[in-house]
Amino acid sequence: MLNDEIIAKADKLASIKKEMETLKNQAAEIEGFFLKRAEEDLADTKLKSVEYAGYTGKVVATMAQSLKMVYPTFLKQVFGDAYKDVVIEETKYKVNANATRMLSGLWLRNYSEMRIQDVVSQIEVDDKTRAVLLKKLKGTNFKTDKKNLIAIAGLNEKAAEEYAYFISESAVYESFMRLMKAINKDDEQQVKEALDLIDGAVIVEENPKITVEW
Protein backbone atom coordinates (compact mmCIF):
# COMPACT_ATOMS: atom_id res chain seq x y z
CA MET A 1 0.00 0.00 0.00
CA LEU A 2 2.83 2.36 0.89
CA ASN A 3 4.60 1.61 -2.39
CA ASP A 4 1.38 2.44 -4.28
CA GLU A 5 1.15 5.80 -2.47
CA ILE A 6 4.80 6.59 -3.24
CA ILE A 7 4.31 5.71 -6.91
CA ALA A 8 1.11 7.80 -7.14
CA LYS A 9 2.68 10.87 -5.49
CA ALA A 10 5.87 10.57 -7.56
CA ASP A 11 3.82 10.41 -10.74
CA LYS A 12 1.64 13.31 -9.60
CA LEU A 13 4.64 15.50 -8.72
CA ALA A 14 6.31 14.67 -12.03
CA SER A 15 3.07 15.54 -13.85
CA ILE A 16 2.75 18.86 -11.98
CA LYS A 17 6.38 19.78 -12.61
CA LYS A 18 6.00 18.96 -16.29
CA GLU A 19 2.83 21.04 -16.51
CA MET A 20 4.53 23.92 -14.65
CA GLU A 21 7.42 23.83 -17.14
CA THR A 22 4.98 23.84 -20.05
CA LEU A 23 3.02 26.76 -18.57
CA LYS A 24 6.26 28.62 -17.82
CA ASN A 25 7.35 28.30 -21.44
CA GLN A 26 3.93 29.40 -22.65
CA ALA A 27 4.02 32.41 -20.30
CA ALA A 28 7.50 33.37 -21.53
CA GLU A 29 6.34 33.19 -25.14
CA ILE A 30 3.29 35.36 -24.43
CA GLU A 31 5.38 37.83 -22.40
CA GLY A 32 7.74 38.06 -25.37
CA PHE A 33 4.78 38.94 -27.56
CA PHE A 34 3.71 41.75 -25.22
CA LEU A 35 7.28 43.04 -24.79
CA LYS A 36 7.68 43.30 -28.56
CA ARG A 37 4.28 44.96 -28.90
CA ALA A 38 5.09 47.37 -26.05
CA GLU A 39 8.40 48.35 -27.64
CA GLU A 40 6.49 49.31 -30.79
CA ASP A 41 3.72 51.12 -28.92
CA LEU A 42 6.12 53.08 -26.70
CA ALA A 43 8.48 54.07 -29.49
CA ASP A 44 8.72 57.84 -30.07
CA THR A 45 6.65 58.56 -26.96
CA LYS A 46 7.52 59.70 -23.46
CA LEU A 47 5.49 56.86 -22.00
CA LYS A 48 7.28 54.16 -20.01
CA SER A 49 4.41 51.69 -19.64
CA VAL A 50 1.43 50.44 -21.59
CA GLU A 51 -1.55 48.32 -20.58
CA TYR A 52 -3.27 45.54 -22.53
CA ALA A 53 -6.64 44.52 -21.12
CA GLY A 54 -8.28 41.14 -21.48
CA TYR A 55 -11.65 39.97 -20.19
CA THR A 56 -10.29 38.50 -16.93
CA GLY A 57 -6.96 40.25 -16.47
CA LYS A 58 -4.68 43.07 -17.54
CA VAL A 59 -1.10 42.93 -18.77
CA VAL A 60 1.18 45.87 -17.97
CA ALA A 61 4.43 46.23 -19.92
CA THR A 62 6.92 48.57 -18.26
CA MET A 63 10.38 49.80 -19.24
CA ALA A 64 12.10 49.47 -15.86
CA GLN A 65 15.33 51.38 -15.28
CA SER A 66 18.37 50.36 -13.27
CA LEU A 67 21.20 52.72 -12.35
CA LYS A 68 24.73 51.31 -12.20
CA MET A 69 27.90 52.96 -10.97
CA VAL A 70 30.80 53.16 -13.43
CA TYR A 71 33.09 55.72 -11.77
CA PRO A 72 31.64 56.33 -8.29
CA THR A 73 34.37 58.82 -7.42
CA PHE A 74 32.91 61.17 -10.03
CA LEU A 75 29.85 61.49 -7.79
CA LYS A 76 32.02 62.98 -5.05
CA GLN A 77 32.93 65.75 -7.46
CA VAL A 78 29.29 66.19 -8.52
CA PHE A 79 27.75 66.27 -5.05
CA GLY A 80 30.64 67.69 -3.00
CA ASP A 81 29.66 68.10 0.66
CA ALA A 82 26.23 66.59 -0.05
CA TYR A 83 27.77 63.29 -1.23
CA LYS A 84 27.05 61.37 1.98
CA ASP A 85 23.44 62.60 1.95
CA VAL A 86 22.62 60.96 -1.38
CA VAL A 87 25.07 58.08 -1.77
CA ILE A 88 24.91 54.99 0.44
CA GLU A 89 28.36 53.42 0.61
CA GLU A 90 28.39 49.65 0.98
CA THR A 91 30.50 46.94 -0.63
CA LYS A 92 28.67 48.16 -3.70
CA TYR A 93 27.76 51.79 -4.26
CA LYS A 94 24.07 52.42 -3.79
CA VAL A 95 22.27 55.70 -4.42
CA ASN A 96 19.11 56.54 -2.49
CA ALA A 97 15.76 56.52 -4.27
CA ASN A 98 15.53 60.27 -4.84
CA ALA A 99 19.05 60.52 -6.23
CA THR A 100 18.51 57.41 -8.37
CA ARG A 101 15.45 59.00 -9.96
CA MET A 102 17.36 62.24 -10.52
CA LEU A 103 20.54 60.64 -11.92
CA SER A 104 18.55 58.28 -14.18
CA GLY A 105 16.58 61.18 -15.62
CA LEU A 106 19.71 63.25 -16.20
CA TRP A 107 21.66 60.38 -17.79
CA LEU A 108 18.77 59.41 -20.09
CA ARG A 109 18.12 63.09 -20.93
CA ASN A 110 14.60 62.63 -19.58
CA TYR A 111 14.52 66.05 -17.98
CA SER A 112 13.32 69.53 -18.76
CA GLU A 113 14.57 72.88 -17.52
CA MET A 114 10.94 74.00 -17.40
CA ARG A 115 9.69 74.24 -13.81
CA ILE A 116 6.75 72.17 -12.55
CA GLN A 117 4.97 75.47 -11.98
CA ASP A 118 5.41 76.35 -15.66
CA VAL A 119 4.04 72.97 -16.77
CA VAL A 120 1.00 73.31 -14.52
CA SER A 121 0.39 76.84 -15.82
CA GLN A 122 -0.32 75.32 -19.24
CA ILE A 123 -3.23 73.24 -17.92
CA GLU A 124 -6.52 74.96 -18.65
CA VAL A 125 -8.01 75.18 -15.15
CA ASP A 126 -8.99 78.03 -12.82
CA ASP A 127 -6.53 79.52 -10.35
CA LYS A 128 -7.89 77.61 -7.34
CA THR A 129 -7.59 74.29 -9.12
CA ARG A 130 -4.10 75.20 -10.30
CA ALA A 131 -3.08 75.98 -6.72
CA VAL A 132 -4.31 72.56 -5.59
CA LEU A 133 -2.43 70.88 -8.44
CA LEU A 134 0.81 72.61 -7.45
CA LYS A 135 0.46 71.16 -3.97
CA LYS A 136 -0.36 67.66 -5.20
CA LEU A 137 1.92 67.18 -8.20
CA LYS A 138 5.44 66.21 -7.12
CA GLY A 139 6.86 64.54 -10.22
CA THR A 140 8.13 61.58 -8.21
CA ASN A 141 5.26 59.13 -8.73
CA PHE A 142 3.79 58.99 -12.22
CA LYS A 143 0.68 57.02 -11.27
CA THR A 144 -0.17 59.35 -8.38
CA ASP A 145 0.32 62.47 -10.50
CA LYS A 146 -1.76 60.98 -13.32
CA LYS A 147 -4.53 60.13 -10.88
CA ASN A 148 -4.52 63.66 -9.45
CA LEU A 149 -4.54 65.25 -12.90
CA ILE A 150 -7.62 63.25 -13.81
CA ALA A 151 -9.40 63.78 -10.48
CA ILE A 152 -8.51 67.42 -9.86
CA ALA A 153 -7.97 68.93 -13.31
CA GLY A 154 -10.53 66.75 -15.08
CA LEU A 155 -8.08 65.68 -17.79
CA ASN A 156 -8.65 62.59 -19.88
CA GLU A 157 -6.25 59.68 -19.44
CA LYS A 158 -4.01 60.53 -22.40
CA ALA A 159 -3.63 64.20 -21.45
CA ALA A 160 -3.03 63.27 -17.81
CA GLU A 161 -0.26 60.87 -18.85
CA GLU A 162 1.43 63.51 -21.00
CA TYR A 163 1.36 66.16 -18.28
CA ALA A 164 2.48 63.64 -15.66
CA TYR A 165 5.58 62.84 -17.73
CA PHE A 166 6.33 66.52 -18.36
CA ILE A 167 6.07 67.10 -14.62
CA SER A 168 8.36 64.16 -13.85
CA GLU A 169 10.95 65.57 -16.25
CA SER A 170 10.73 68.99 -14.61
CA ALA A 171 11.08 67.39 -11.17
CA VAL A 172 14.33 65.72 -12.22
CA TYR A 173 15.97 69.02 -13.13
CA GLU A 174 14.49 70.91 -10.17
CA SER A 175 15.91 68.26 -7.83
CA PHE A 176 19.30 68.51 -9.54
CA MET A 177 19.41 72.30 -9.35
CA ARG A 178 18.39 72.32 -5.68
CA LEU A 179 21.32 70.04 -4.99
CA MET A 180 23.72 72.15 -7.05
CA LYS A 181 22.56 75.27 -5.21
CA ALA A 182 23.00 73.54 -1.84
CA ILE A 183 26.66 72.82 -2.63
CA ASN A 184 27.24 76.23 -4.26
CA LYS A 185 27.84 74.81 -7.73
CA ASP A 186 24.88 76.27 -9.57
CA ASP A 187 26.46 78.59 -12.13
CA GLU A 188 26.12 77.59 -15.79
CA GLN A 189 29.65 76.19 -16.17
CA GLN A 190 29.51 74.19 -12.93
CA VAL A 191 26.14 72.72 -13.88
CA LYS A 192 27.50 71.68 -17.28
CA GLU A 193 30.55 70.10 -15.65
CA ALA A 194 28.34 68.19 -13.22
CA LEU A 195 26.18 66.87 -16.06
CA ASP A 196 29.30 65.75 -17.93
CA LEU A 197 30.58 63.97 -14.82
CA ILE A 198 27.25 62.20 -14.34
CA ASP A 199 27.46 60.87 -17.90
CA GLY A 200 30.68 59.11 -16.93
CA ALA A 201 29.76 58.22 -13.36
CA VAL A 202 26.75 55.99 -14.05
CA ILE A 203 25.03 53.87 -16.64
CA VAL A 204 21.25 53.46 -16.76
CA GLU A 205 19.88 50.24 -18.22
CA GLU A 206 16.24 50.01 -19.24
CA ASN A 207 14.84 46.54 -18.69
CA PRO A 208 11.36 45.67 -19.93
CA LYS A 209 9.10 44.09 -17.32
CA ILE A 210 5.73 42.39 -17.57
CA THR A 211 3.16 42.28 -14.76
CA VAL A 212 -0.35 40.83 -14.80
CA GLU A 213 -3.20 42.32 -12.77
CA TRP A 214 -6.65 40.95 -11.96
Buried (B, 14 or more C-beta within 10 A) or exposed (E): EEEEEEEEEEEEEEEEEEEEEEEEEEEEEEBEEBBEBBEEBBEEEEBBBBEBEEEEEEBBBBBEBEBEBEEBEBBBBBBBEBBEEBBEEEEEBEBEEBBBBBBBBBBEEBBBEBBBEEBBEEBEBEEEBBEBBEEBBBBBBBEBBBBBBBEBBEBEEEBBBBBBBBBBBBBBBBBBBEBBEBBEBBEEEBBEBBBEBBBEBBEBEEEBBBEBEE
